[in-house]
Amino acid sequence: MKLSCQEGLVKGASVEEKMEKLAQWGYEGIEFWGSGLKERSEEIKRAAERTGIKVSTICAGYRGTPLDSDPQARKIAVQDIKELLSVAADIGAVGLIFVPIFGPPRIPDLSPYKSAIELECELLLCLLDEIGRHAESVGAYLLIEPLNRYETHFINRLEQAVEICERVGNPYVRIMADFFHMNIEEADIAASIKAYGKWIYHVHLADSNRLLPGYGHTDFKSGFAALKETGFDKYMALECGIPGDSDELLPKTAAYLKECMG
């Protein structure tokens, strides 16, 4: 398991300076927001080569949602997702973190024929066939992220994301697990990780209060032990608030997480 950190959490005048800090503090990767990333790809590759820090992942950054009621909006979302998968492959990232939709449904409920969620599921499967083929062609993974019930009505638990992956049947459509969301939605974080670990290709780290790990009550040790048991060897990236000076707290957090890993 390797530690990563979102770019926005690190202070620095350039991406290279941020990567240098992360390397000094014990991190091995960096995660980027997807918007505008294509234009930065050459700078990022140069900085990665100089510092030894790898790009773990791209976090969203596409326009809209592929589950929009407007066909043009869906088309734009899919185009952006495919482009970001290509960027991910170019900069050496594992893949693109993908949330199908935030908030309530945008397509109508057609009950008793089909509910909005049933229609969304069928639409997503259709679109993921196209997106998955593109992901496979470039060699970057689409990472479906379950969110808690307060942020989306659709895909809240690991098992729901895995069901989608199984139905798509493409090896480049996988899931990511976020400890903050799992703390709300999973009855037993470690048990869920063990059950679905073979599908997990990325992890987000935040404590129960969405601050740095160690500032809430989440049991990271048991979660990390479960990840190890499943053979997880990829990146775990910080996505959280920092209650203080990041130059002081990010090194301490790396040490704390490595202790939790055993």
Secondary structure, 3 states (H helix, E strand, C coil): CEEEEEHHHCCCCCHHHHHHHHHHHCCCEEEEECCCCHHHHHHHHHHHHHHCCEEEEEECCCCCCCCCCCHHHHHHHHHHHHHHHHHHHHHCCCEEEECCCCECCCCCCECCCECHHHHHHHHHHHHHHHHHHHHHHHCCEEEECCCCCCCECCCCCHHHHHHHHHHHCCCCEEEEEEHHHHHHHCCCHHHHHHHHHHHEEEEEECCCCCECCCCCCCCHHHHHHHHHHHCCCCEEEECCECCCCHHHHHHHHHHHHHHHHC
